Amino acid sequence: MYSTLQRLNHISSLATTYVMILLGFISIASFLSLPSVDVGNVEVKDLIIQKGRLRRWGARQEELASLKFDIRTDLNPLLNSYNTKQLFVYLTASYEEQSTGNSHEVVLWDRIIERADLKDIRAVGNKVPKTKSGRKGRGNVRVEEVKNKYQWRNPSGTFKDIEYANMTLHYSLMPYVGVLSSGVAATANGPVTIPPLIKR
Ligand SMILES: *[C@@H]1O[C@H](CO)[C@@H](O)[C@H](O)[C@H]1NC(C)=O
């Protein structure tokens, strides 16, 4: 009593089920075989606290932190995995307010690394210099003297209650198939001291 349409529907849903099962296996396999990363190094330079305004209309003056940093890490194991579509790397500062115990995590810089551009990721200052072609298949991240891309403010408007911050470069791996996974790509050698406000 089945109509042709119902039959077709049944076949196509079966096919979809098989494909889903296959994709499921791929995602489990790549999840289990997720390559490990040697945690690289973040070096913070010229961290200063100054009065300033956020780049938005009507923003009030408050304390803003700005910094320069170097990053060195090797993400080749992640980029060479067959199921890696792209990597998203981002630098965060996490810190605690002494008096309230509130903790915060802010993103200071980020970058997308496509599988297609499997070469060294370099950035000096705000420019990304051209890399020589023929050096493909490398995913060494070398970032030098880069400024924070996003402004760093504290919700209370001041940093005087903050002693130090932990700097961490995180990665999120976006696979072709399966779930997003994430981890730590680089850290600073211990907490970074927050300096006092520079008065002008
Ligand atoms: C900073 O890192 C230290 C050592 O890993 C940890 O004990 C501390 O809880 C971290 N602090 C914050 C605010 O993330």
The ligand as a Gaussian input file, in Angstrom:
#p B3LYP/6-31G(d) Opt

LIG

0 1
 C       46.285000      31.884000      37.495000
 O       47.114000      30.753000      37.383000
 C       47.414000      30.131000      38.630000
 C       48.424000      29.039000      38.370000
 O       48.092000      28.253000      37.277000
 C       46.124000      29.612000      39.234000
 O       46.383000      29.015000      40.481000
 C       45.164000      30.781000      39.431000
 O       43.927000      30.314000      39.927000
 C       44.944000      31.518000      38.126000
 N       44.144000      32.698000      38.391000
 C       43.120000      33.084000      37.634000
 C       42.384000      34.290000      38.078000
 O       42.800000      32.497000      36.609000

